[in-house]
């Protein structure tokens, strides 16, 4: 016979599962208004300077030809009509055609987006490898000289401009010591080999593995070291300070004090009891840091001639090709929105209290 207490206990897992799916659904639906607002803001900002054709080609075309191009593109219509048409094009997956080289914007995003995602992935690895272990050391050695050195280093890593770090790394490690390549994603030989693959992914590491050449894999990774370090140090400094603060807070929790009173060593307390709870804010922060990595990729890719979305964005900004700029910025905004959704889901799985 099932009692009322048994029924209540049975209902708890079902209620928790429904709560999880409800939380995920709400977060997923919130992506729509977020992207809509971002698209609207970007569209308005791009139109503040006037129509894109005049901005890009105003000094190179005769007035009659310029007026004809503006009319054909529909930029002489009311701004609201242009906005509605642009939303319709976005829903069809059409981001327009670049003005300077007459290429579909979607083709540019597919061609160069994988390079930026690859660089951001490398930078996150660098941030984790530096930020989390050194954050634990700073917490373990709190209020000692090691803690002071690491905290100072974290502040410098966060405060130093990315382009300045990139220049220093290139000057010291690439130019003076010759230990790393100065620029590019791979050597010419490896790039030609990767381009010969059928249906390349655009992610050089994956394509090099598909090629089955260990030397090509090593070449791709070697070219990625300096750009990844330059971009990853920014996030590593944030991770270090956040891990330190949260681990110190967790070490003062009641359950850790109880474990300490039972004779559990400080190292075990740090690595077993205080480590996982300290990661929850890191996971939550990752969504915001992805936005920082993508924005920092503009400077990093330009410094190392890493031909991704950041590099192309800077090139199209120089050319005042606002159609291309608009498409790239919107894609970055969508990536950030989706990344934040994924991070929210991971955070709620690590700690179910997040959904409340």
C-alpha contacts under 8 A as a table, 3 or more apart, distances in Angstrom:
res1	aa1	res2	aa2	distance
2	X	6	X	6.01
2	X	7	X	6.69
3	X	6	X	5.16
3	X	7	X	6.32
4	X	7	X	5.11
4	X	8	X	6.18
5	X	8	X	5.10
5	X	9	X	6.22
6	X	9	X	5.10
6	X	10	X	6.13
7	X	10	X	5.03
7	X	11	X	6.13
8	X	11	X	5.07
8	X	12	X	6.41
9	X	12	X	5.40
9	X	13	X	7.75
10	X	13	X	6.50
10	X	14	X	7.39
11	X	14	X	5.23
11	X	15	X	6.02
12	X	15	X	5.08
12	X	16	X	6.10
13	X	16	X	5.03
13	X	17	X	6.09
14	X	17	X	5.11
14	X	18	X	6.16
15	X	18	X	5.11
15	X	19	X	6.10
16	X	19	X	4.97
16	X	20	X	6.21
17	X	20	X	5.06
17	X	21	X	6.31
18	X	21	X	5.21
18	X	22	X	5.99
19	X	22	X	5.05
19	X	23	X	6.09
19	X	355	X	7.83
20	X	23	X	5.11
20	X	24	X	6.25
20	X	348	X	7.85
20	X	355	X	7.29
21	X	24	X	5.03
21	X	25	X	6.03
22	X	25	X	5.11
22	X	26	X	6.18
23	X	26	X	5.27
23	X	27	X	6.25
23	X	355	X	6.29
24	X	27	X	5.17
24	X	28	X	6.06
24	X	345	X	6.48
25	X	28	X	5.02
25	X	29	X	6.15
26	X	29	X	5.17
26	X	30	X	6.20
27	X	30	X	5.12
27	X	31	X	6.88
27	X	341	X	6.22
27	X	344	X	7.77
28	X	31	X	5.56
28	X	32	X	7.81
28	X	341	X	6.57
29	X	32	X	5.78
29	X	33	X	7.83
30	X	33	X	5.84
30	X	34	X	6.34
31	X	34	X	5.09
31	X	35	X	6.04
31	X	337	X	6.13
31	X	338	X	7.11
31	X	341	X	7.65
32	X	35	X	5.39
32	X	36	X	6.11
33	X	36	X	4.88
33	X	37	X	6.04
34	X	37	X	5.33
34	X	38	X	6.29
34	X	337	X	7.28
35	X	38	X	5.03
35	X	39	X	6.00
35	X	333	X	7.02
35	X	334	X	6.28
35	X	337	X	7.22
36	X	39	X	5.16
36	X	40	X	6.17
37	X	40	X	5.11
37	X	41	X	6.16
38	X	41	X	5.16
38	X	42	X	6.08
38	X	330	X	7.31
38	X	333	X	6.99
39	X	42	X	5.23
39	X	43	X	6.05
39	X	330	X	6.28
40	X	43	X	5.14
40	X	44	X	6.22
41	X	44	X	5.25
41	X	45	X	6.15
42	X	45	X	5.15
42	X	46	X	6.08
42	X	326	X	6.63
42	X	329	X	7.66
42	X	330	X	7.45
43	X	46	X	5.23
43	X	47	X	6.34
43	X	83	X	7.46
43	X	326	X	7.18
44	X	47	X	5.16
44	X	48	X	6.23
45	X	48	X	5.22
45	X	49	X	7.66
46	X	49	X	6.54
46	X	50	X	7.74
46	X	52	X	7.73
46	X	322	X	6.45
46	X	326	X	7.09
47	X	50	X	5.11
47	X	51	X	6.02
47	X	52	X	7.41
49	X	55	X	7.43
50	X	54	X	7.24
50	X	55	X	6.98
51	X	54	X	5.74
51	X	55	X	6.50
51	X	70	X	7.74
51	X	75	X	6.00
52	X	55	X	5.02
52	X	56	X	6.12
52	X	320	X	7.83
52	X	321	X	6.76
52	X	322	X	5.63
52	X	323	X	6.67
53	X	56	X	5.23
53	X	57	X	5.61
53	X	58	X	6.83
53	X	66	X	7.59
53	X	69	X	7.39
53	X	70	X	6.41
53	X	99	X	7.01
53	X	321	X	7.96
54	X	57	X	5.35
54	X	58	X	4.22
54	X	59	X	7.97
54	X	66	X	7.20
54	X	70	X	7.81
55	X	58	X	5.80
55	X	320	X	6.00
55	X	321	X	7.36
55	X	322	X	7.82
56	X	99	X	7.02
56	X	100	X	7.26
56	X	319	X	6.27
56	X	320	X	4.89
56	X	321	X	5.34
56	X	322	X	7.56
57	X	60	X	5.30
57	X	61	X	6.26
57	X	66	X	7.74
58	X	61	X	6.16
58	X	66	X	7.05
61	X	65	X	6.12
61	X	66	X	5.70
62	X	65	X	5.27
62	X	66	X	6.02
63	X	66	X	5.03
63	X	67	X	6.09
64	X	67	X	5.17
64	X	68	X	6.19
65	X	68	X	5.05
65	X	69	X	6.19
66	X	69	X	5.19
66	X	70	X	6.20
67	X	70	X	5.12
67	X	71	X	6.18
68	X	71	X	5.16
68	X	72	X	6.14
69	X	72	X	5.14
69	X	73	X	6.16
70	X	73	X	5.26
70	X	74	X	6.18
70	X	75	X	5.37
70	X	76	X	6.32
71	X	74	X	5.02
71	X	75	X	6.18
71	X	76	X	5.80
72	X	75	X	7.88
74	X	77	X	5.75
74	X	82	X	7.28
75	X	78	X	7.98
75	X	82	X	7.09
77	X	81	X	6.67
77	X	82	X	6.66
78	X	81	X	5.46
78	X	82	X	6.49
79	X	82	X	5.03
79	X	83	X	6.13
80	X	83	X	4.96
80	X	84	X	6.26
81	X	84	X	5.20
81	X	85	X	6.18
82	X	85	X	5.15
82	X	86	X	6.04
83	X	86	X	5.02
83	X	87	X	6.26
84	X	87	X	5.17
84	X	88	X	6.28
85	X	88	X	5.04
85	X	89	X	6.22
86	X	89	X	5.02
86	X	90	X	6.20
87	X	90	X	5.03
87	X	91	X	6.31
88	X	91	X	5.21
88	X	92	X	6.51
89	X	92	X	5.10
89	X	93	X	6.29
89	X	94	X	4.96
89	X	95	X	6.61
89	X	96	X	7.90
90	X	93	X	4.90
90	X	94	X	5.32
90	X	95	X	5.97
91	X	94	X	7.45
93	X	106	X	7.95
94	X	105	X	7.98
94	X	106	X	7.14
95	X	104	X	7.40
95	X	105	X	5.68
95	X	106	X	6.27
95	X	323	X	7.97
95	X	327	X	5.88
96	X	104	X	6.05
96	X	105	X	5.85
96	X	106	X	7.88
96	X	323	X	6.78
96	X	324	X	7.90
96	X	327	X	7.92
97	X	102	X	5.78
97	X	103	X	5.34
97	X	104	X	4.34
97	X	105	X	5.46
97	X	323	X	6.95
97	X	324	X	7.31
98	X	101	X	6.00
98	X	102	X	4.90
98	X	103	X	5.29
98	X	104	X	6.26
98	X	105	X	6.18
98	X	321	X	6.72
98	X	323	X	5.78
98	X	324	X	5.31
99	X	102	X	5.46
99	X	103	X	7.90
99	X	321	X	5.95
99	X	323	X	7.03
99	X	324	X	7.77
100	X	319	X	7.26
100	X	321	X	6.45
103	X	107	X	7.16
103	X	108	X	7.47
104	X	107	X	5.34
104	X	108	X	6.80
105	X	108	X	5.12
105	X	109	X	6.30
105	X	323	X	7.91
105	X	324	X	5.93
105	X	327	X	6.38
105	X	328	X	7.93
106	X	109	X	5.03
106	X	110	X	6.17
106	X	327	X	7.85
107	X	110	X	5.19
107	X	111	X	6.02
108	X	111	X	5.07
108	X	112	X	5.96
108	X	113	X	7.69
109	X	112	X	5.52
109	X	113	X	5.09
109	X	309	X	7.06
109	X	328	X	6.81
109	X	331	X	7.81
110	X	113	X	5.49
110	X	114	X	6.93
111	X	114	X	6.86
111	X	202	X	6.78
112	X	115	X	5.46
112	X	116	X	6.87
112	X	202	X	7.56
112	X	307	X	6.66
112	X	308	X	4.48
112	X	309	X	5.35
112	X	312	X	7.84
113	X	116	X	5.32
113	X	117	X	6.33
113	X	308	X	5.94
113	X	309	X	5.45
114	X	117	X	5.10
114	X	118	X	6.06
114	X	201	X	7.54
114	X	202	X	5.49
114	X	203	X	5.56
114	X	308	X	7.28
115	X	118	X	5.10
115	X	119	X	6.28
115	X	202	X	6.51
115	X	203	X	5.93
115	X	204	X	7.75
115	X	306	X	7.69
115	X	307	X	6.84
115	X	308	X	4.81
115	X	309	X	7.42
116	X	119	X	5.11
116	X	120	X	6.12
116	X	294	X	7.48
116	X	297	X	7.02
116	X	308	X	4.86
116	X	309	X	5.87
116	X	310	X	7.06
117	X	120	X	5.04
117	X	121	X	6.11
118	X	121	X	5.11
118	X	122	X	6.35
118	X	203	X	6.16
119	X	122	X	5.12
119	X	123	X	6.14
119	X	224	X	7.36
119	X	227	X	7.43
119	X	228	X	6.28
119	X	297	X	7.79
120	X	123	X	4.99
120	X	124	X	6.17
120	X	228	X	7.54
120	X	231	X	7.92
120	X	290	X	7.59
120	X	293	X	6.09
120	X	294	X	6.93
120	X	297	X	7.53
121	X	124	X	5.17
121	X	125	X	6.40
122	X	125	X	5.15
122	X	126	X	6.37
122	X	224	X	7.53
122	X	228	X	5.43
122	X	232	X	7.74
123	X	126	X	5.04
123	X	127	X	6.14
123	X	227	X	7.89
123	X	228	X	4.44
123	X	229	X	6.39
123	X	231	X	5.69
123	X	232	X	4.11
123	X	233	X	7.86
123	X	293	X	7.73
124	X	127	X	4.90
124	X	128	X	6.15
124	X	232	X	6.02
124	X	235	X	7.56
125	X	128	X	5.17
125	X	129	X	6.06
125	X	232	X	7.67
126	X	129	X	5.14
126	X	130	X	6.09
126	X	228	X	6.75
126	X	229	X	6.28
126	X	232	X	5.35
126	X	233	X	7.27
126	X	236	X	7.19
127	X	130	X	5.36
127	X	131	X	5.42
127	X	132	X	7.81
127	X	232	X	4.97
127	X	233	X	6.17
127	X	234	X	7.79
127	X	235	X	5.55
127	X	236	X	3.97
127	X	237	X	7.79
127	X	239	X	7.18
128	X	131	X	5.21
128	X	132	X	5.48
128	X	133	X	7.84
128	X	236	X	6.59
128	X	239	X	7.47
129	X	132	X	6.34
129	X	133	X	6.61
130	X	133	X	6.12
130	X	134	X	6.07
130	X	236	X	5.84
130	X	240	X	7.55
131	X	134	X	5.55
131	X	135	X	5.73
131	X	235	X	7.78
131	X	236	X	4.37
131	X	237	X	6.19
131	X	238	X	7.38
131	X	239	X	4.84
131	X	240	X	4.13
131	X	241	X	7.88
131	X	243	X	7.71
132	X	135	X	4.98
132	X	136	X	6.25
132	X	236	X	7.88
132	X	239	X	6.31
132	X	240	X	5.75
132	X	243	X	6.31
133	X	136	X	5.17
133	X	137	X	6.32
133	X	240	X	7.89
134	X	137	X	4.89
134	X	138	X	6.03
134	X	150	X	7.13
134	X	240	X	6.17
135	X	138	X	5.07
135	X	139	X	6.24
135	X	150	X	7.97
135	X	239	X	7.24
135	X	240	X	4.18
135	X	241	X	6.25
135	X	242	X	7.48
135	X	243	X	5.06
135	X	244	X	4.66
136	X	139	X	5.09
136	X	140	X	6.06
136	X	240	X	7.88
136	X	243	X	6.58
136	X	244	X	5.95
136	X	247	X	7.16
136	X	270	X	7.66
137	X	140	X	4.98
137	X	141	X	5.96
137	X	147	X	7.48
137	X	244	X	7.96
138	X	141	X	5.14
138	X	142	X	5.55
138	X	146	X	6.61
138	X	147	X	4.44
138	X	148	X	7.94
138	X	150	X	6.43
138	X	151	X	7.52
138	X	244	X	5.94
139	X	142	X	4.92
139	X	147	X	7.18
139	X	243	X	7.89
139	X	244	X	4.77
139	X	245	X	7.28
139	X	247	X	6.29
139	X	248	X	5.72
140	X	267	X	7.98
140	X	270	X	7.35
141	X	144	X	5.67
141	X	145	X	7.93
141	X	146	X	6.30
141	X	147	X	5.65
142	X	146	X	7.75
142	X	147	X	5.25
143	X	147	X	5.96
143	X	148	X	6.97
144	X	147	X	5.34
144	X	148	X	6.47
145	X	148	X	5.01
145	X	149	X	6.15
146	X	149	X	5.19
146	X	150	X	6.17
147	X	150	X	5.24
147	X	151	X	6.08
148	X	151	X	5.23
148	X	152	X	6.11
149	X	152	X	5.20
149	X	153	X	6.14
150	X	153	X	4.98
150	X	154	X	6.13
151	X	154	X	5.02
151	X	155	X	6.31
151	X	240	X	7.81
151	X	241	X	6.77
152	X	155	X	5.18
152	X	156	X	6.28
153	X	156	X	5.08
153	X	157	X	6.05
153	X	237	X	7.37
154	X	157	X	5.06
154	X	158	X	6.20
154	X	236	X	7.33
154	X	237	X	3.99
154	X	238	X	6.89
154	X	240	X	6.53
154	X	241	X	6.80
155	X	158	X	5.20
155	X	159	X	5.95
155	X	237	X	6.38
156	X	159	X	5.09
156	X	160	X	5.72
156	X	237	X	7.77
157	X	160	X	5.69
157	X	233	X	5.56
157	X	234	X	5.41
157	X	236	X	7.46
157	X	237	X	5.36
158	X	161	X	7.97
158	X	233	X	7.15
158	X	234	X	4.66
158	X	235	X	7.12
158	X	236	X	7.92
158	X	237	X	5.36
158	X	238	X	6.74
159	X	234	X	7.76
160	X	164	X	6.99
160	X	165	X	6.94
160	X	234	X	7.99
161	X	164	X	5.37
161	X	165	X	6.53
162	X	165	X	5.16
162	X	166	X	6.12
162	X	230	X	6.24
162	X	231	X	6.50
162	X	234	X	7.54
162	X	296	X	6.93
162	X	299	X	6.71
162	X	300	X	6.78
163	X	166	X	4.95
163	X	167	X	6.16
163	X	299	X	5.76
163	X	300	X	6.42
163	X	303	X	6.68
164	X	167	X	5.13
164	X	168	X	6.24
165	X	168	X	5.16
165	X	169	X	6.13
165	X	230	X	5.75
166	X	169	X	5.20
166	X	170	X	6.13
166	X	226	X	7.48
166	X	227	X	7.13
166	X	230	X	5.38
166	X	300	X	6.77
166	X	303	X	6.50
166	X	304	X	7.69
167	X	170	X	5.16
167	X	171	X	5.99
167	X	303	X	7.28
168	X	171	X	5.12
168	X	172	X	5.98
169	X	172	X	5.41
169	X	173	X	5.51
169	X	174	X	6.96
169	X	226	X	6.66
169	X	230	X	7.57
170	X	173	X	5.65
170	X	174	X	4.77
170	X	175	X	6.10
170	X	182	X	6.05
170	X	226	X	7.53
171	X	174	X	5.89
171	X	175	X	4.97
171	X	176	X	6.09
172	X	175	X	6.07
172	X	176	X	5.15
172	X	177	X	6.25
173	X	176	X	6.14
173	X	177	X	5.10
173	X	178	X	6.04
173	X	179	X	5.58
173	X	180	X	6.22
174	X	177	X	5.81
174	X	178	X	4.49
174	X	179	X	5.54
174	X	180	X	4.81
174	X	181	X	5.78
174	X	182	X	5.33
175	X	178	X	5.37
175	X	182	X	6.93
178	X	181	X	7.24
180	X	222	X	6.79
180	X	223	X	6.89
180	X	225	X	7.86
180	X	226	X	7.46
181	X	184	X	7.63
181	X	222	X	7.52
181	X	223	X	5.84
182	X	304	X	6.86
183	X	223	X	7.36
183	X	303	X	7.93
183	X	304	X	4.53
183	X	305	X	5.54
183	X	306	X	6.95
184	X	187	X	7.35
184	X	223	X	6.78
184	X	304	X	6.26
184	X	305	X	5.41
184	X	306	X	5.21
184	X	307	X	7.50
185	X	204	X	7.75
185	X	220	X	6.35
185	X	223	X	5.54
185	X	224	X	6.59
185	X	306	X	5.82
185	X	307	X	7.69
186	X	190	X	6.13
186	X	191	X	5.94
186	X	219	X	6.13
186	X	220	X	5.12
186	X	223	X	5.83
187	X	190	X	5.37
187	X	191	X	6.14
187	X	219	X	7.01
187	X	220	X	7.90
188	X	191	X	5.10
188	X	192	X	6.21
189	X	192	X	5.37
189	X	193	X	6.36
190	X	193	X	4.99
190	X	194	X	6.09
190	X	216	X	5.88
190	X	219	X	7.62
191	X	194	X	5.07
191	X	195	X	6.11
192	X	195	X	5.14
192	X	196	X	6.36
193	X	196	X	5.23
193	X	197	X	7.05
193	X	211	X	7.93
194	X	197	X	5.56
194	X	200	X	7.30
194	X	204	X	7.37
194	X	207	X	6.23
194	X	208	X	6.59
194	X	211	X	7.21
195	X	200	X	6.98
197	X	200	X	5.73
197	X	207	X	7.73
197	X	211	X	7.54
200	X	203	X	7.84
200	X	207	X	6.26
201	X	204	X	7.62
201	X	206	X	7.26
201	X	207	X	6.49
202	X	207	X	7.24
203	X	206	X	5.61
203	X	207	X	6.26
204	X	207	X	4.98
204	X	208	X	5.82
204	X	220	X	6.61
205	X	208	X	5.10
205	X	209	X	6.25
205	X	217	X	6.20
205	X	220	X	6.26
205	X	221	X	7.24
206	X	209	X	5.14
206	X	210	X	6.23
207	X	210	X	4.92
207	X	211	X	6.13
208	X	211	X	4.91
208	X	212	X	6.67
208	X	213	X	6.64
208	X	214	X	7.88
208	X	216	X	5.67
208	X	217	X	5.16
208	X	220	X	7.53
209	X	212	X	5.26
209	X	213	X	6.79
209	X	214	X	7.50
209	X	216	X	7.99
209	X	217	X	6.26
211	X	216	X	7.95
213	X	216	X	5.29
213	X	217	X	6.56
214	X	217	X	5.07
214	X	218	X	6.20
215	X	218	X	5.10
215	X	219	X	6.07
216	X	219	X	4.96
216	X	220	X	6.20
217	X	220	X	5.25
217	X	221	X	6.27
218	X	221	X	5.19
218	X	222	X	5.96
219	X	222	X	5.09
219	X	223	X	6.27
220	X	223	X	5.31
220	X	224	X	6.41
221	X	224	X	5.03
221	X	225	X	6.48
222	X	225	X	5.52
223	X	226	X	7.10
223	X	227	X	7.91
224	X	227	X	5.64
224	X	228	X	5.89
225	X	228	X	5.30
225	X	229	X	6.11
226	X	229	X	5.14
226	X	230	X	6.04
227	X	230	X	5.13
227	X	231	X	6.16
227	X	300	X	6.21
227	X	301	X	7.46
227	X	304	X	6.66
228	X	231	X	5.26
228	X	232	X	5.59
229	X	232	X	4.97
229	X	233	X	5.84
230	X	233	X	5.87
230	X	234	X	7.71
230	X	300	X	7.02
231	X	234	X	6.17
231	X	235	X	7.71
231	X	293	X	6.82
231	X	296	X	6.58
231	X	297	X	7.02
231	X	300	X	6.48
232	X	235	X	5.47
232	X	236	X	6.00
232	X	293	X	7.82
233	X	236	X	4.80
233	X	237	X	6.18
234	X	237	X	5.63
234	X	238	X	6.95
235	X	238	X	5.17
235	X	239	X	6.18
235	X	289	X	6.70
235	X	293	X	7.87
236	X	239	X	5.05
236	X	240	X	6.03
237	X	240	X	5.20
237	X	241	X	6.47
238	X	241	X	5.49
238	X	242	X	6.15
239	X	242	X	5.11
239	X	243	X	5.91
239	X	282	X	6.68
240	X	243	X	5.33
240	X	244	X	6.12
241	X	244	X	5.13
241	X	245	X	6.13
242	X	245	X	5.22
242	X	246	X	6.12
242	X	281	X	7.62
242	X	282	X	7.16
243	X	246	X	5.29
243	X	247	X	5.86
243	X	278	X	5.98
243	X	279	X	7.08
243	X	282	X	7.38
244	X	247	X	5.32
244	X	248	X	6.12
245	X	248	X	5.35
245	X	249	X	6.28
246	X	249	X	4.96
246	X	250	X	6.03
246	X	277	X	7.91
246	X	278	X	5.03
247	X	250	X	4.96
247	X	251	X	6.02
247	X	270	X	7.53
247	X	274	X	5.64
247	X	275	X	6.53
247	X	277	X	7.88
247	X	278	X	5.44
248	X	251	X	5.13
248	X	252	X	6.68
249	X	252	X	5.41
249	X	253	X	6.86
250	X	253	X	5.14
250	X	256	X	7.43
250	X	274	X	5.43
250	X	277	X	7.27
250	X	278	X	7.14
251	X	256	X	5.84
251	X	257	X	7.44
251	X	269	X	7.54
251	X	270	X	7.31
251	X	274	X	5.99
252	X	256	X	6.64
252	X	257	X	6.61
253	X	256	X	5.42
253	X	257	X	6.32
254	X	257	X	5.01
254	X	258	X	6.19
255	X	258	X	5.03
255	X	259	X	6.25
256	X	259	X	5.00
256	X	260	X	6.10
256	X	269	X	6.91
256	X	273	X	6.79
256	X	274	X	7.68
257	X	260	X	4.99
257	X	261	X	6.20
258	X	261	X	5.10
258	X	262	X	6.49
259	X	262	X	5.15
259	X	263	X	6.79
259	X	264	X	5.73
259	X	269	X	7.66
260	X	263	X	5.26
260	X	264	X	4.99
260	X	265	X	6.87
260	X	266	X	7.58
260	X	269	X	7.53
261	X	264	X	7.27
264	X	268	X	6.73
264	X	269	X	6.70
265	X	268	X	5.39
265	X	269	X	6.20
266	X	269	X	4.96
266	X	270	X	6.05
267	X	270	X	5.06
267	X	271	X	6.20
268	X	271	X	5.23
268	X	272	X	5.55
268	X	273	X	7.31
269	X	272	X	5.52
269	X	273	X	5.01
269	X	274	X	6.21
270	X	273	X	5.99
270	X	274	X	5.05
270	X	275	X	6.07
271	X	274	X	6.30
271	X	275	X	5.30
272	X	275	X	6.07
272	X	276	X	7.48
273	X	276	X	7.01
273	X	277	X	7.87
274	X	277	X	6.01
274	X	278	X	6.41
275	X	278	X	5.34
275	X	279	X	6.63
276	X	279	X	5.23
276	X	280	X	7.21
277	X	280	X	5.74
278	X	281	X	6.53
278	X	282	X	7.35
279	X	282	X	4.98
279	X	283	X	6.25
280	X	283	X	5.24
280	X	284	X	6.31
280	X	347	X	6.32
280	X	350	X	7.09
280	X	351	X	7.37
281	X	284	X	4.96
281	X	285	X	5.96
282	X	285	X	5.03
282	X	286	X	6.18
283	X	286	X	5.18
283	X	287	X	7.64
283	X	343	X	6.34
283	X	346	X	7.43
283	X	347	X	6.22
284	X	287	X	6.39
284	X	288	X	7.97
284	X	343	X	6.03
284	X	344	X	6.60
284	X	347	X	6.24
285	X	288	X	5.45
285	X	289	X	6.26
286	X	289	X	4.86
286	X	290	X	6.08
286	X	340	X	7.78
286	X	343	X	6.87
287	X	290	X	5.30
287	X	291	X	6.92
287	X	336	X	6.90
287	X	339	X	5.61
287	X	340	X	4.41
287	X	341	X	7.98
287	X	343	X	5.93
288	X	291	X	5.33
288	X	292	X	6.58
288	X	336	X	7.76
288	X	340	X	7.20
289	X	292	X	4.75
289	X	293	X	5.99
290	X	293	X	4.94
290	X	294	X	6.14
290	X	336	X	6.54
290	X	339	X	7.35
291	X	294	X	5.21
291	X	295	X	6.20
291	X	332	X	7.99
291	X	336	X	5.67
292	X	295	X	5.17
292	X	296	X	5.88
293	X	296	X	4.92
293	X	297	X	5.90
294	X	297	X	4.97
294	X	298	X	7.16
294	X	310	X	7.56
294	X	332	X	7.21
295	X	298	X	5.79
295	X	299	X	7.84
295	X	310	X	7.58
296	X	299	X	5.58
296	X	300	X	6.29
297	X	300	X	4.85
297	X	301	X	5.55
297	X	310	X	5.41
297	X	311	X	7.91
298	X	301	X	5.50
298	X	302	X	6.13
298	X	309	X	7.47
298	X	310	X	3.73
298	X	311	X	5.76
298	X	313	X	7.17
298	X	314	X	6.82
299	X	302	X	5.19
299	X	303	X	6.09
299	X	310	X	7.23
299	X	311	X	7.84
300	X	303	X	5.14
300	X	304	X	6.23
300	X	306	X	7.67
300	X	310	X	7.96
301	X	304	X	5.28
301	X	305	X	5.34
301	X	306	X	4.43
301	X	307	X	6.45
301	X	308	X	6.73
301	X	310	X	5.96
301	X	311	X	5.21
302	X	305	X	5.07
302	X	306	X	6.63
302	X	307	X	7.94
302	X	310	X	7.17
302	X	311	X	5.10
302	X	314	X	7.43
303	X	306	X	7.79
305	X	311	X	7.00
306	X	311	X	6.71
307	X	310	X	7.64
307	X	311	X	5.42
307	X	312	X	6.88
308	X	311	X	5.35
308	X	312	X	6.30
309	X	312	X	5.07
309	X	313	X	5.84
309	X	328	X	6.96
310	X	313	X	5.01
310	X	314	X	6.35
311	X	314	X	5.35
311	X	315	X	6.41
312	X	315	X	4.94
312	X	316	X	6.11
313	X	316	X	5.22
313	X	317	X	6.02
313	X	324	X	7.73
313	X	325	X	6.01
313	X	328	X	6.87
314	X	317	X	5.04
314	X	318	X	6.27
315	X	318	X	5.21
315	X	319	X	6.43
316	X	319	X	4.90
316	X	320	X	5.91
316	X	321	X	5.18
316	X	322	X	7.35
316	X	324	X	6.60
316	X	325	X	6.31
317	X	320	X	4.81
317	X	321	X	6.21
317	X	322	X	7.20
317	X	325	X	6.67
318	X	321	X	7.83
321	X	324	X	5.74
321	X	325	X	6.40
322	X	325	X	4.74
322	X	326	X	5.77
323	X	326	X	5.22
323	X	327	X	6.41
324	X	327	X	5.22
324	X	328	X	6.26
325	X	328	X	5.25
325	X	329	X	6.09
326	X	329	X	5.27
326	X	330	X	6.13
327	X	330	X	5.22
327	X	331	X	6.25
328	X	331	X	5.19
328	X	332	X	6.28
329	X	332	X	5.13
329	X	333	X	6.18
330	X	333	X	4.98
330	X	334	X	6.22
331	X	334	X	5.09
331	X	335	X	6.19
332	X	335	X	5.06
332	X	336	X	6.20
333	X	336	X	5.14
333	X	337	X	6.20
334	X	337	X	5.06
334	X	338	X	6.13
335	X	338	X	5.23
335	X	339	X	5.95
336	X	339	X	5.02
336	X	340	X	6.13
337	X	340	X	5.24
337	X	341	X	6.39
338	X	341	X	5.03
338	X	342	X	6.31
339	X	342	X	5.12
339	X	343	X	6.13
340	X	343	X	5.01
340	X	344	X	6.10
341	X	344	X	5.11
341	X	345	X	6.38
342	X	345	X	5.17
342	X	346	X	6.27
343	X	346	X	5.08
343	X	347	X	6.04
344	X	347	X	5.09
344	X	348	X	6.28
345	X	348	X	5.30
345	X	349	X	6.34
346	X	349	X	5.14
346	X	350	X	6.28
347	X	350	X	5.15
347	X	351	X	6.09
347	X	352	X	7.90
347	X	354	X	7.02
348	X	351	X	5.04
348	X	352	X	4.86
348	X	353	X	7.03
348	X	354	X	5.31
348	X	355	X	6.12
349	X	352	X	5.86
351	X	354	X	6.00
352	X	355	X	6.12
353	X	356	X	5.63
